Amino acid sequence: MRAAAQGFGAVALESMLQKEAAAAARLNPLAAKPQHFPAKAKSVIFLFMVGAPSQMDTFDPKPDLKKFEGKPLPESLRVTSQFSDGTTPVLSSPWEFKNYGRSGMPVSSLFPNVAQCVDDICFVRSFYTESAVHAPAMYQVHSGRVLMGFPSMGSWITYGLGSASENLPAYVVMPQPEGTPEGGTPCWGSAFLPAVYQGTLFRPGPTPIMHLKPPAGMSDNRQRATLDLLQKLNEMDTAAEDAEMSARIASYELAFRMQRHAPEAVDLTKETEATRKLYGMDADRTREFGTRCLMARRLVERGVRFVQLYSGGGPVSIQWDAHKDLKENHEKMCGLTDQPVAALLKDLKSRGLLDSTLVIWGSEFGRLPNSQSGNGRDHNPHGYTMWFAGGGVKGGQIVGATDDFGLFAAGDRYHMRDFHATILQALGLDQNRLFYLHNGRNEKLTDFGGTAIKQVFA
């Protein structure tokens, strides 16, 4: 076929296959799609720390802060921020750093459990964002832009790869019970992409998925017949190729299948006592976040493509936003999350899932080396740490750096476009082929392009 008629037969065949694929996508927008190129990662778990942990107190030690304790930063490094003119005294870290694993990477005493996993982790210390305000910075991390109205990363990935599960949402979001982050629903919205690609919110409690139970008196057969009739009515105008209509049909069908399969996916009583203990579900402090981390593992195990899990949300007292009392804040938030995060990495690895699951830990920005309110730190978008594990990542390494005070990303600086390009690379998606025509422009997650951080990968 390829050689016949100087290859025109192959061109015709490819055109026919593309039309068939397009027709299938219209009938089921969540149908699994091939990667653009081979890659190890099939799914993502994004652990987002709302409010911004301090990089120099967690994964980026800065001993020079001790030398300048109580003194202002050198004048060349002073930056104004929301609540500071840059002249407040330097605040050193109240926690010790030690080297862990075969790689000998330094981790703060705030993370004794995550520290045991460093050989599977790649720390990238030189990310930066363009806003020092929580919501716009969150939008940039989640969607690539500081303004709302653009599809979230999870929506883009679901649009690009479809769903690997016929019975569960492709994109699941699990906020903290106390509330959502400042950025709110645009952080997991689909914006101008079809609505079927937006995140599905899982709420805390025994029924994480709202409105899933059918009304009284509605049998499976009756509901199936109703959906079949709706399907026929909706398909009568197939020439219109209405993406929203296809999304609605797909949502109805998915909801019908979820009624049977979702309860099992979120039933943690199926797990062994040892597994529940690993995630800290036997302790009040770690039970809630541990429950969500374990649920994230169960979801990717069953084919969910993207899980977005938040630590922090609602009242400032339960976020990482340490404008004052840094020590109290970070010890509380790390105490809630350290064991569950480490358990997630260990559990995925023991089940052979870490190789195919990209785990990301990060936030909207970092924090400043000089003090605020005496014992806190203000926002710092100029340089901060996020880390990757699994999904083809080369663990036990550090990529990028900040200056001696942890204020500015130094050397190779990485924008959020690079962050997103790296994640797409891990999933086998070409950032330039993942686009959607909107208002006459082929929109992309990485806008006019990012550079994948190749050192992250093995």
Buried (B, 14 or more C-beta within 10 A) or exposed (E): EEEEEEEEEBEEEEEEEEEEEEEEBBBBBBBBBEBBEEBBBBBBBBBBBBBBBBBBBBBBBBEBBEEBEEEBBEEEBBBEBEEBEBEBEBBBBBBEBEEBBEBEBBBBBBBBBBBBBBBBBBBBBBBBBBBBBBBBBBBBBBBBBBEBEBBBBBBBBBBBBBBBBBBBBBBBBBBBBBBBBBBBBBBBBBBBBBBBBBBBBBEBEEBBBEEEEBEEEEEEEEBEEEBEEBEEEBEEEEEEEBBEBBBBBBBBBBBBEBBEEBBEBBEBEEBEEEBBBBBBBEEEEBBBBBBBBBBBBBBBBBBBBBBBBBBBBBEBEBBBBBBBBBBEBBBBBBBBBBBBBBBBBBBBBEEEBBBBBBBBBBBBBBBBBBBBBEBBBBBBBBBBBBBBBBBBBBBBBBBBBBBBBBBBBBEBBBBBBBBBBBBBBBBBBBBEEBBBEEEEEEBBBBBEEBBBBEBBBE
